[in-house]
Amino acid sequence: MIDLLGDEVPTISRSLLDPMHGFTDFWKAQPIGYKIARPQCEKKWVKYDCAKDSLHILMHMEHLKTTPKYLAGYIPYPETYLNRQDWKEWEPPAPKPAQKTWLDEYSEHEKHCTKPSAEIRAKMAQLRK
């Protein structure tokens, strides 16, 4: 599994995990007013073996908070979320490449012994002042 930063997330042996591992964080991540049916959610957590996917589930929940449906007010209750198991089909978005700064561009010109653009030369002149 890959996390939001593009790093590999280590998989954890199922036998080493407490079946409730990650549930407390899952419950804390629920919005105020949506923390209902905790005992039923605990049973679902164990039933669907969510402990091994707890990090992925929390990342998916954070992602949901940025979706138009969530922002428009559609927030699934915890038990509904667990029953639907939407996190299983979700893949974290690929990390965005870093934007090149004018300094990076200047360094490229220096490395290849080419003349920088007028815009970069102007910025360099401002720094010298």
C-alpha positions as CSV (number, residue, x, y, z in Angstrom):
1,M,0.0,0.0,0.0
2,I,1.2,3.5,-0.8
3,D,0.5,6.5,1.5
4,L,-0.4,10.1,0.5
5,L,3.3,11.0,0.2
6,G,4.0,8.1,-2.2
7,D,5.9,6.1,0.4
8,E,5.3,2.3,0.8
9,V,3.4,1.5,4.0
10,P,4.6,-1.6,5.7
11,T,2.1,-4.4,6.0
12,I,1.6,-5.8,9.5
13,S,1.2,-9.5,10.2
14,R,-2.4,-10.2,11.1
15,S,-1.4,-12.4,14.0
16,L,0.5,-9.5,15.7
17,L,-2.5,-7.1,15.7
18,D,-5.1,-6.5,18.3
19,P,-8.4,-6.8,16.4
20,M,-9.4,-3.4,17.8
21,H,-6.1,-1.7,16.6
22,G,-6.9,1.7,15.1
23,F,-10.5,1.8,16.2
24,T,-9.9,4.6,18.8
25,D,-8.4,6.8,16.1
26,F,-11.2,5.9,13.7
27,W,-13.7,6.9,16.4
28,K,-11.9,10.2,17.2
29,A,-11.9,11.1,13.5
30,Q,-15.7,11.1,13.3
31,P,-17.4,14.5,13.2
32,I,-19.2,15.8,16.3
33,G,-22.8,14.5,16.2
34,Y,-21.9,11.4,14.1
35,K,-20.4,9.4,17.0
36,I,-23.3,7.0,17.4
37,A,-23.6,3.2,17.7
38,R,-20.1,2.7,19.0
39,P,-20.7,-1.0,20.2
40,Q,-22.0,-1.9,16.8
41,C,-19.1,-0.2,15.1
42,E,-16.7,-2.1,17.3
43,K,-18.2,-5.3,16.2
44,K,-18.1,-4.3,12.5
45,W,-14.4,-3.2,13.0
46,V,-13.6,-6.7,14.1
47,K,-15.9,-8.5,11.6
48,Y,-14.3,-6.7,8.6
49,D,-10.8,-7.1,10.0
50,C,-10.2,-3.3,9.8
51,A,-7.2,-3.4,12.1
52,K,-4.9,-4.3,9.3
53,D,-6.2,-1.5,7.2
54,S,-6.5,1.1,9.9
55,L,-4.0,3.6,8.4
56,H,-5.6,3.3,5.0
57,I,-9.1,3.8,6.5
58,L,-7.9,7.0,8.3
59,M,-6.3,8.3,5.1
60,H,-9.5,7.6,3.2
61,M,-11.6,9.4,5.8
62,E,-9.3,12.5,5.6
63,H,-9.6,12.3,1.8
64,L,-13.5,12.2,2.1
65,K,-13.4,15.5,4.0
66,T,-12.2,17.2,0.8
67,T,-14.9,15.8,-1.5
68,P,-17.8,17.8,-2.8
69,K,-20.4,15.4,-1.3
70,Y,-18.8,15.7,2.1
71,L,-18.5,19.5,1.9
72,A,-22.2,19.6,0.8
73,G,-23.2,17.8,4.0
74,Y,-23.2,14.1,3.1
75,I,-21.3,12.5,5.9
76,P,-21.8,8.8,6.4
77,Y,-22.4,7.6,10.0
78,P,-19.5,5.4,11.2
79,E,-21.5,2.1,11.0
80,T,-22.6,3.0,7.4
81,Y,-19.0,3.8,6.5
82,L,-17.8,0.4,7.9
83,N,-20.6,-1.5,6.2
84,R,-19.8,0.0,2.8
85,Q,-16.1,-0.6,3.0
86,D,-15.3,2.2,0.5
87,W,-11.7,2.4,1.6
88,K,-11.0,-1.0,-0.1
89,E,-11.4,0.4,-3.6
90,W,-9.8,3.8,-2.9
91,E,-6.3,4.5,-3.9
92,P,-4.5,7.5,-2.4
93,P,-3.9,10.3,-5.0
94,A,-0.4,10.4,-6.5
95,P,1.8,13.0,-4.9
96,K,2.0,16.2,-6.9
97,P,5.5,17.0,-8.3
98,A,7.1,20.0,-6.6
99,Q,6.9,23.2,-8.5
100,K,10.1,24.6,-9.8
101,T,11.2,27.9,-8.3
102,W,13.1,30.5,-10.2
103,L,16.1,29.5,-8.2
104,D,15.8,25.9,-9.5
105,E,15.6,27.3,-13.0
106,Y,18.6,29.4,-12.5
107,S,20.6,26.5,-11.2
108,E,19.7,24.5,-14.3
109,H,21.0,27.3,-16.5
110,E,24.2,27.4,-14.4
111,K,24.7,23.7,-14.7
112,H,24.3,23.7,-18.5
113,C,26.2,27.0,-19.0
114,T,23.2,28.7,-20.7
115,K,21.9,32.2,-20.3
116,P,19.0,32.5,-17.9
117,S,15.8,34.3,-18.9
118,A,15.4,38.0,-18.4
119,E,12.9,37.4,-15.5
120,I,15.5,35.3,-13.7
121,R,18.2,37.8,-14.3
122,A,16.0,40.5,-12.9
123,K,15.3,38.5,-9.7
124,M,19.0,37.8,-9.3
125,A,19.7,41.6,-9.6
126,Q,17.1,42.3,-6.9
127,L,18.9,39.9,-4.6
128,R,22.2,41.6,-5.2
129,K,20.9,45.0,-4.1
